[in-house]
């Protein structure tokens, strides 16, 4: 049997994992009523030395995560929306790493839009012994007027453990058509 556990160090330093211990019983004969002999096997302890993000790169990284192969993309409604009506947009980050520790990207919202954060969702998958998947940051947006509402370009720096460099992940702008207010919205005012 093989057992493994994924660890996500939160900083540099030495991590000592205690030995793994397996205890089992073996029958001393083929008789059903035979006594059993108790056996114990133990592995050696494991030591993991974690190097911190180099100081020269930490300024470029900011609060960005440690990950691999990150990709960002906006997702929004396909159909035209009405000014004054709420719509859900998502900023999706996909890649390898501890999704739970990926912080909310800094977004410079355009003027004329009201933004309400929604619960974040995570969809982890195991990929060749690593944790990967996507994290969706959801927002309800309400535009003040008709026209084109453009979700901004979002830059998300992360420390790539494969290259030991700060890499930029970027979501391109997303434009949403905003029609004039519907009569139902006007009647509520």
Rosetta silent file (secondary structure, phi, psi, omega in degrees, C-alpha in Angstrom):
SEQUENCE: XXXXXXXXXXXXXXXXXXXXXXXXXXXXXXXXXXXXXXXXXXXXXXXXXXXXXXXXXXXXXXXXXXXXXXXXXXXXXXXXXXXXXXXXXXXXXXXXXXXXXXXXXXXXXXXXXXXXXXXXXXXXXXXXXXXXXXXXXXXXXXXXXXXXXXXXXXXXXXXXXXXXXXXXXXXXXXXXXXXXXXXXXXXXX
SCORE:     score description
SCORE:     0.000 S_00000001
   1 L     0.000  146.001  176.975    0.000    0.000    0.000 S_00000001
   2 L  -121.879  132.754  177.715    1.105    3.535   -0.681 S_00000001
   3 L  -124.288  142.369  178.360   -0.110    6.475    1.343 S_00000001
   4 L  -143.356  159.859  178.347    0.573   10.141    0.660 S_00000001
   5 L  -141.419  134.712  179.517   -0.420   13.494    2.018 S_00000001
   6 L   -87.925  133.722  178.485   -0.250   16.866    0.287 S_00000001
   7 L  -119.637  142.172  176.334    1.373   19.699    2.228 S_00000001
   8 L  -124.011   90.537  178.783    1.175   23.415    1.483 S_00000001
   9 L   -61.473  141.800 -178.919    3.873   25.242    3.448 S_00000001
  10 L   -97.221   -3.029  178.794    2.900   28.814    4.262 S_00000001
  11 L  -168.503  176.078 -179.975    6.452   30.081    4.550 S_00000001
  12 L   -74.989  158.176  177.579   10.095   29.116    4.339 S_00000001
  13 E   139.719 -169.896 -176.952   11.751   26.815    6.865 S_00000001
  14 E  -105.271  131.025  177.754   12.164   23.210    7.878 S_00000001
  15 E  -118.818  123.935  178.561    9.184   20.864    8.199 S_00000001
  16 E  -108.480  120.367  176.994    9.656   17.527    9.946 S_00000001
  17 E   -96.599  130.387 -179.093    7.059   14.856    9.310 S_00000001
  18 L   -67.229  164.129  178.967    6.992   12.115   11.949 S_00000001
  19 L   -62.884  148.341  172.728    7.481    8.495   10.915 S_00000001
  20 L   -83.431  137.548 -177.813    4.505    6.648    9.485 S_00000001
  21 E  -123.989  131.047  177.042    3.503    3.687   11.669 S_00000001
  22 E  -124.058  124.567  177.781    1.515    0.658   10.527 S_00000001
  23 E  -117.604  133.682 -179.116    0.321   -1.938   13.020 S_00000001
  24 E  -148.319  165.953  179.904   -1.321   -5.166   11.884 S_00000001
  25 E  -116.945  140.736  175.809   -2.043   -8.712   13.114 S_00000001
  26 E  -122.108  134.989  176.202   -1.033  -12.007   11.479 S_00000001
  27 E   -67.567  145.629 -179.761   -2.523  -15.385   12.384 S_00000001
  28 L   -85.149  -13.837  175.335    0.078  -17.828   13.776 S_00000001
  29 L  -152.261 -179.615 -179.360   -1.571  -20.805   11.990 S_00000001
  30 L   -82.860   -6.019  179.580   -4.342  -21.626    9.529 S_00000001
  31 L   -69.454  142.267 -179.970   -6.751  -22.494   12.321 S_00000001
  32 L   -63.650  -31.023 -176.160   -9.639  -20.094   12.762 S_00000001
  33 L   -95.005    8.556 -178.194   -9.048  -20.040   16.520 S_00000001
  34 L   -68.378  145.888  175.636   -5.288  -19.488   16.318 S_00000001
  35 L   -69.012  162.199 -179.445   -3.875  -16.527   18.184 S_00000001
  36 E  -110.854  147.127  177.629   -2.582  -13.600   16.191 S_00000001
  37 E  -101.930  127.623 -178.284    0.855  -12.045   16.287 S_00000001
  38 E   -84.700  130.976  179.962    0.917   -8.258   16.368 S_00000001
  39 E  -122.028  147.068  176.409    3.400   -6.594   13.944 S_00000001
  40 E  -136.305  131.390  173.323    4.471   -2.971   13.645 S_00000001
  41 E  -123.624  149.977 -174.917    6.480   -1.362   10.872 S_00000001
  42 E  -140.305  138.942  176.814    7.693    2.200   10.831 S_00000001
  43 L   -86.770  171.791  172.795    9.125    4.480    8.165 S_00000001
  44 L   -77.674  153.620  174.913   11.916    6.943    8.644 S_00000001
  45 L   -66.865  154.361  179.355   10.875   10.511    9.446 S_00000001
  46 E  -112.152  142.005  179.065   10.736   12.854    6.468 S_00000001
  47 E  -122.855  130.610  177.745   12.245   16.323    6.358 S_00000001
  48 E  -120.394  124.225  177.263   11.163   18.986    3.915 S_00000001
  49 E  -104.254  117.573 -176.760   13.186   22.181    3.597 S_00000001
  50 E  -101.655  123.720  176.318   11.090   24.993    2.110 S_00000001
  51 L   -85.755  137.592  177.476   12.880   27.895    0.505 S_00000001
  52 L   -74.142  163.182  173.103   11.147   31.249    0.869 S_00000001
  53 L   -61.431  129.297 -179.710   10.260   33.390   -2.135 S_00000001
  54 L   -53.928  139.560 -177.134   13.460   35.340   -2.893 S_00000001
  55 H   -57.041  -35.372 -179.638   13.362   38.829   -1.373 S_00000001
  56 H   -64.845  -24.418 -178.161   14.086   40.388   -4.780 S_00000001
  57 H   -98.050  -19.957 -174.105   10.863   38.830   -6.136 S_00000001
  58 H   -63.962  -30.293  176.318    8.540   39.297   -3.163 S_00000001
  59 H   -66.355  -37.516  178.130    7.939   42.966   -4.049 S_00000001
  60 H   -71.899  -28.661 -176.325    6.787   41.971   -7.547 S_00000001
  61 H   -77.823  -37.739 -175.734    4.600   39.205   -6.108 S_00000001
  62 L    62.690 -129.198  179.807    2.727   41.286   -3.546 S_00000001
  63 L   -95.069   11.480 -177.443   -0.014   39.123   -2.037 S_00000001
  64 L   -63.475  159.325 -175.731   -0.029   36.763   -5.024 S_00000001
  65 L   -85.779  172.203  168.167   -0.048   33.006   -4.506 S_00000001
  66 E   -98.346  124.298 -174.523    2.486   30.264   -5.120 S_00000001
  67 E  -162.541 -174.933  175.114    1.149   28.148   -7.985 S_00000001
  68 E  -139.305  142.090  172.671    1.827   26.770  -11.465 S_00000001
  69 E    54.410   48.582  179.421    0.289   27.440  -14.864 S_00000001
  70 E   -79.157  141.964  176.718   -2.314   29.986  -13.736 S_00000001
  71 E  -135.517  138.037  177.861   -4.829   31.313  -16.263 S_00000001
  72 E  -117.095  147.146  176.214   -7.471   34.001  -15.697 S_00000001
  73 E  -157.575  142.898  171.772  -10.623   34.655  -17.659 S_00000001
  74 E   -82.927  143.788  170.889  -13.822   36.648  -17.290 S_00000001
  75 E  -132.011  133.581 -179.002  -17.129   34.825  -17.742 S_00000001
  76 L  -148.291  178.098  179.038  -20.378   36.668  -18.088 S_00000001
  77 L   -63.077  145.290  179.613  -23.847   36.460  -19.582 S_00000001
  78 L   -82.928  -38.945 -177.659  -23.987   36.031  -23.347 S_00000001
  79 L   -75.119  157.666  176.955  -27.265   37.870  -23.852 S_00000001
  80 L   -64.654  148.717 -178.792  -27.581   41.657  -23.671 S_00000001
  81 E  -111.579  166.697  177.331  -28.400   43.048  -20.250 S_00000001
  82 E  -107.251  137.773  175.062  -30.555   45.943  -19.110 S_00000001
  83 L   -57.258  140.728 -179.726  -29.177   48.909  -17.195 S_00000001
  84 L    85.091  -10.062  178.711  -30.319   48.789  -13.580 S_00000001
  85 L  -101.492  141.706 -178.937  -30.744   45.001  -13.636 S_00000001
  86 L   -74.900  148.831  175.346  -28.303   42.727  -11.801 S_00000001
  87 E  -142.138  148.842  178.478  -26.042   40.313  -13.662 S_00000001
  88 E   -97.848  129.120  170.428  -23.500   37.770  -12.428 S_00000001
  89 E  -122.708  151.153 -179.627  -19.939   37.900  -13.760 S_00000001
  90 E  -126.424  142.185  168.372  -17.121   35.572  -12.738 S_00000001
  91 E  -109.175  112.595 -173.733  -13.374   35.934  -12.726 S_00000001
  92 E  -102.666  127.979  175.442  -12.082   32.371  -13.068 S_00000001
  93 E  -114.416  124.742  179.873   -8.546   31.402  -12.052 S_00000001
  94 E  -125.336  146.348  178.575   -7.372   27.939  -13.121 S_00000001
  95 E   161.796 -159.460 -178.773   -4.074   26.172  -12.510 S_00000001
  96 E  -112.998  134.456  178.516   -2.137   24.047  -10.031 S_00000001
  97 L   146.554 -174.334 -179.236   -1.791   24.889   -6.342 S_00000001
  98 L   -83.111   96.146 -176.312   -3.769   25.365   -3.160 S_00000001
  99 H   -53.784  -36.767 -176.875   -6.942   26.996   -4.471 S_00000001
 100 H   -61.344  -31.364 -177.505   -8.068   27.957   -0.979 S_00000001
 101 H   -89.064   -2.632  179.551   -5.042   30.243   -0.532 S_00000001
 102 L   -73.042  118.643 -176.909   -5.472   32.088   -3.848 S_00000001
 103 L   -76.928  163.402  176.355   -6.428   35.656   -2.881 S_00000001
 104 L   -64.975  129.552  177.326   -9.074   37.796   -4.559 S_00000001
 105 L   -65.308  152.230  174.444   -7.498   39.653   -7.496 S_00000001
 106 L   -80.747  123.666 -176.304   -7.390   43.438   -7.350 S_00000001
 107 L  -120.636  127.377  174.997   -9.992   44.712   -9.807 S_00000001
 108 L   -94.105   93.004 -176.434  -10.333   48.340  -10.917 S_00000001
 109 L   -68.706  143.767  179.433  -14.061   48.460  -11.602 S_00000001
 110 L   -70.475  156.955  176.221  -15.242   50.970  -14.204 S_00000001
 111 L   -67.497  155.644  177.254  -17.282   53.994  -13.120 S_00000001
 112 L    83.681   14.898  178.099  -21.038   53.711  -13.378 S_00000001
 113 E  -133.582  137.587  175.376  -21.269   50.152  -12.068 S_00000001
 114 E  -101.442  131.909 -174.364  -22.254   48.884   -8.633 S_00000001
 115 E  -120.496  132.323  179.375  -20.454   45.695   -7.611 S_00000001
 116 E  -126.946  112.415 -179.958  -21.585   43.201   -4.958 S_00000001
 117 E   -63.656  141.446  177.723  -19.250   40.287   -4.138 S_00000001
 118 L  -112.460  169.342  177.716  -20.852   36.844   -4.134 S_00000001
 119 L   -60.083  141.369  177.642  -19.582   33.614   -2.518 S_00000001
 120 L   -84.421  143.593  176.685  -16.437   32.197   -4.109 S_00000001
 121 E  -119.762  148.175  178.489  -16.497   28.614   -5.396 S_00000001
 122 E  -124.390  142.079  178.855  -13.629   26.150   -5.758 S_00000001
 123 E  -131.247   80.911 -177.805  -13.442   23.098   -7.998 S_00000001
 124 E   -78.869  151.206  172.456  -10.297   21.125   -7.059 S_00000001
 125 E  -139.519  153.728  174.531   -9.043   18.082   -8.963 S_00000001
 126 E   -90.509  130.784 -179.064   -6.077   15.785   -8.420 S_00000001
 127 E  -133.949  102.050  177.679   -3.585   15.919  -11.298 S_00000001
 128 L    54.783   47.357  178.108   -0.600   13.550  -11.170 S_00000001
 129 L    80.659    2.215  178.699   -0.295   13.770   -7.386 S_00000001
 130 E  -113.449  160.257  174.342   -0.817   17.558   -7.349 S_00000001
 131 E   -94.172  131.465  178.975   -3.845   19.653   -6.504 S_00000001
 132 E  -140.068 -177.941  177.061   -5.210   21.646   -9.424 S_00000001
 133 E   140.117 -157.050 -179.837   -8.524   23.116  -10.469 S_00000001
 134 E  -137.848  151.450  176.842  -10.265   26.433  -10.670 S_00000001
 135 E  -123.176  130.927 -177.019  -11.490   29.092   -8.302 S_00000001
 136 E  -112.760  116.377  173.626  -14.371   31.342   -9.318 S_00000001
 137 E   -92.720  118.536 -173.987  -14.697   34.822   -7.871 S_00000001
 138 E  -108.291  143.792 -179.658  -18.306   35.858   -8.480 S_00000001
 139 E  -139.878  138.888  168.225  -19.744   39.361   -8.530 S_00000001
 140 E   -92.614  126.541  179.620  -23.210   40.796   -9.053 S_00000001
 141 E  -118.331  142.549  177.355  -22.880   43.917  -11.182 S_00000001
 142 E  -132.074  115.218  179.589  -25.511   46.581  -11.833 S_00000001
 143 E   -85.297  143.328 -179.995  -24.774   49.192  -14.509 S_00000001
 144 L   -74.553  -32.041 -172.818  -26.216   52.698  -14.117 S_00000001
 145 L  -142.830  166.579  178.208  -26.798   53.359  -17.812 S_00000001
 146 L   -71.816  159.380 -179.918  -27.089   51.794  -21.254 S_00000001
 147 E   136.580 -143.177  178.674  -24.014   51.319  -23.428 S_00000001
 148 E  -118.069  123.110  175.805  -21.094   48.954  -23.130 S_00000001
 149 E   -98.404  119.369 -177.003  -19.932   47.798  -19.709 S_00000001
 150 E  -108.441  117.079  172.090  -16.322   46.627  -19.919 S_00000001
 151 E   -70.774  131.515 -170.887  -14.927   44.317  -17.268 S_00000001
 152 L   -73.341  163.007  170.172  -11.317   45.494  -16.873 S_00000001
 153 L   -64.882  134.990  179.919   -8.055   43.748  -17.668 S_00000001
 154 E  -121.180  125.339  175.671   -6.937   41.985  -14.477 S_00000001
 155 E  -103.801  134.535 -174.329   -3.279   41.215  -13.745 S_00000001
 156 E  -135.167   93.644 -179.795   -2.586   38.491  -11.173 S_00000001
 157 E   -74.664  144.015  176.963    1.083   37.878  -10.338 S_00000001
 158 E  -143.673  154.100  177.930    2.007   34.487   -8.881 S_00000001
 159 E   -89.612  114.919 -178.918    5.216   32.745   -7.875 S_00000001
 160 E   -87.160  114.723 -176.810    5.760   29.842  -10.272 S_00000001
 161 L   -69.527  -23.186 -179.698    7.531   27.041   -8.403 S_00000001
 162 L   -72.895  -37.722 -177.568    8.675   25.402  -11.652 S_00000001
 163 L  -103.632   -9.212 -175.866   10.601   28.467  -12.868 S_00000001
 164 L    55.563   38.807  179.630   11.256   30.117   -9.452 S_00000001
 165 E  -134.253  158.362  171.997   10.031   33.383  -10.990 S_00000001
 166 E   -82.716  123.602 -178.913    7.081   35.701  -10.575 S_00000001
 167 E  -112.289  146.189  176.198    4.797   35.124  -13.562 S_00000001
 168 E   -96.510  126.516  167.978    1.875   37.323  -14.627 S_00000001
 169 E  -101.729  144.047 -174.208   -1.507   35.739  -15.251 S_00000001
 170 E  -143.225  136.099  172.105   -3.907   38.092  -16.997 S_00000001
 171 E  -101.530  128.562  177.471   -7.603   38.219  -17.856 S_00000001
 172 L   -75.698  162.966 -178.304   -8.420   40.262  -20.929 S_00000001
 173 L   -62.875  149.790  176.689  -11.277   42.766  -20.862 S_00000001
 174 E  -125.361  124.651 -179.641  -14.844   41.510  -21.290 S_00000001
 175 E  -101.958  132.390  178.137  -17.477   43.787  -22.850 S_00000001
 176 E  -118.906  129.197  178.009  -21.152   43.424  -21.969 S_00000001
 177 E   -75.839  129.307 -179.709  -23.893   45.154  -23.958 S_00000001
 178 E  -115.617  113.035  177.592  -26.196   47.158  -21.702 S_00000001
 179 E   -80.732  164.282  175.936  -29.636   47.996  -23.106 S_00000001
 180 L   -58.770  160.085 -178.579  -31.765   50.845  -21.718 S_00000001
 181 L   -54.583  141.590  175.953  -33.615   50.131  -18.510 S_00000001
 182 L   -76.955  161.296 -178.109  -36.560   47.782  -18.866 S_00000001
 183 H   -65.845  -30.435  179.396  -40.012   49.073  -17.984 S_00000001
 184 H   -64.703  -38.805  178.896  -40.160   46.721  -14.976 S_00000001
 185 H   -69.232  -41.321  179.836  -37.067   48.406  -13.493 S_00000001
 186 H   -63.795  -38.452 -177.830  -38.488   51.875  -14.212 S_00000001
 187 H   -67.596  -30.067  179.621  -41.811   50.999  -12.550 S_00000001
 188 H   -72.053  -23.849 -177.615  -39.995   49.941   -9.329 S_00000001
 189 L   -74.249    0.000    0.000  -38.320   53.350   -9.059 S_00000001
